Amino acid sequence: MEEKNIEIITRMVLQSLQSSEEKKNGFLVPVGVSARHVHLTQEHVEELFGKGYQLTKKKELMGGQFAANEMVTIVGLKLRAIENVRVLGPVRKASQVEISATDAVKLGIKAPIRESGNVAGSAPIAIVGPKGALYLNEGCIVAQRHIHMSPADAMAAGVSDGQIVSVKADNERGTVFNHVKIRVDDSFTLEMHIDTDEANAAQIKTGETVMIMPS
């Protein structure tokens, strides 16, 4: 209930900041910068952390997800590794690793840009935990930039689930992001997700806002 109230208040504040002229020109959306992270099946949680192990919650995220206290090391080709990669919960039906393009270069792998969950034919990756390790033949991607919305937000913005839009960051860099996918669900809080590479290039931080450009 508290999270729903926060969502409603946030939407009201954002809408109040938009003049009628601004609404004609676009729809304001807060940004969340997404760092590299891992999603795991329960089987893989136990392989990495021990039999019967359950992920523990560090921070609530939208859509029923949470940042776990647990972290792992991911290993690419030629044993190139990145340590302290956060695990997100709850457990999933398939394990997946989401990284930035810069991470992919460091790991020596070719991770495709994909929507979360679409891992068929993606890059192989190894994951190492305190109690074991596992190898994924596929499952490592660079997440496609996207915007989470509730149905009410989608209606206010004039967009629909699965639609591709362009988004403008009206700051010193003046960056326009094309190929941004709209994702609509009752559990979502209004937020555009970009990775650390995109955020650094556009000089955008979590909590700052961007504008969905009218089609």
C-alpha angles and dihedrals in degrees: 000000000000092000090050091051090050090051092051093047091047091051092049092050093048092048092048089055091058117083118211089258092053091051089057089055100044149310123276118234131179118233129233117193109216117210124203113291145162134234116201140191117234089250091056092045088059093046090054102035106023140277114310093008118156125201114250123221122246102164136001117242131187124283094030093297126129140193106244126218088234121097133185141191119247119208128199134182120324088020094286107162144189116203133207098032111170121240116220123209161255101052118260138213090250132027118241138178120209118197140158125258088253089055089051091055091049091050093045095236136121105234113183124224105255143157111258110275095026099105103139108133093001126139123298118241139175122224123203125197134175093269103033150332138247138194124222115204086203133002110098116113144158103238117242111241111255146163124236114213141170116231089256091054091047090052092049091049093045094235136118139216112285095016118139116225141171121242129200128210104205098203137104091296094046092207124185117203114205127190095039112162122218115223117190127193137143090242095054127104117211108268140129114226120211129163128247094263092055093044094050094047092051095037092237126149132196110278096029118114138240132187128241103226118229114255 
